[in-house]
Amino acid sequence: MSNDLRRKEMVYDIIQALFAEGKTSVRPGDVNARLRERNSPMGSWEVRAEFTRLESDGRIVCQEETGAWLLNDKHPLKDAG
């Protein structure tokens, strides 16, 4: 697995975990905090770039009015990771 793909999947796994823990939306800062807890920090711009990649994949969507991010319930591989 390439580093780019590994990083994207790590961010997506954290997003899914945050929702499983009861969050109703996430922001890049939520993922940054979890990455720091795991001793795997990434720059804010790197996490934001992964959000953009995940959005391009159709796995997450941004609420335009709030800037918060949601899992895309319509994505066929939502639970497959």
C-alpha atoms as one frame of an Amber mdcrd trajectory, in Angstrom:
protein
   0.000   0.000   0.000   1.421   3.388  -0.958   2.011   6.035   1.701  -0.667
   8.241   0.115  -3.258   5.473   0.241  -2.235   4.475   3.766  -2.593   8.081
   4.961  -6.009   8.452   3.294  -7.269   5.198   4.808  -5.946   6.160   8.259
  -7.863   9.455   8.101 -11.006   7.662   6.889 -10.724   5.065   9.670 -10.534
   7.867  12.235 -13.541   9.618  10.687 -15.543   6.390  10.868 -14.458   5.841
  14.489 -15.521   9.363  15.461 -18.981   8.753  14.003 -19.167   5.357  15.716
 -18.428   7.159  18.994 -21.457   9.386  18.467 -20.194  12.431  16.595 -22.745
  13.776  14.142 -20.178  15.618  12.016 -16.398  16.000  11.958 -13.834  18.623
  11.120 -10.182  18.196  10.192  -9.205  19.335  13.708 -11.068  16.347  15.184
  -8.927  14.024  13.087  -5.749  15.962  13.955  -6.484  15.526  17.663  -6.969
  11.764  17.258  -3.774  11.479  15.207  -1.839  13.244  17.983  -3.333  10.805
  20.527  -1.989   7.961  18.350   1.461   9.592  18.139   0.975   9.923  14.373
   0.556  13.679  13.918  -0.041  15.175  10.494  -0.110  18.787   9.454  -3.492
  20.472   9.238  -3.039  20.976   5.499  -2.291  17.242   5.078  -5.481  16.212
   6.883  -7.479  18.759   4.888  -6.002  17.320   1.678  -7.114  13.831   2.718
 -10.630  15.167   3.352 -10.616  16.506  -0.219  -9.456  13.127  -1.562 -12.139
  11.304   0.425 -14.729  13.750  -0.883 -13.523  13.079  -4.440 -13.925   9.347
  -3.751 -17.505  10.020  -2.628 -16.846   8.724   0.885 -17.508  11.964   2.778
 -19.437  15.136   2.013 -19.116  18.685   3.274 -22.094  20.649   4.549 -21.655
  23.916   2.689 -23.507  25.996   5.268 -21.513  24.784   8.310 -18.217  23.503
   6.909 -18.724  20.251   8.828 -18.104  16.882   7.187 -20.387  13.844   7.110
 -20.048  10.264   5.968 -21.703   9.801   2.599 -24.508   7.335   3.332 -24.957
   6.780  -0.399 -21.381   5.551  -0.961 -21.472   1.819  -1.799 -18.279   1.086
   0.133 -19.096   3.213   3.168 -18.727   0.323   5.596 -16.081  -1.532   3.634
 -13.378   1.077   4.346
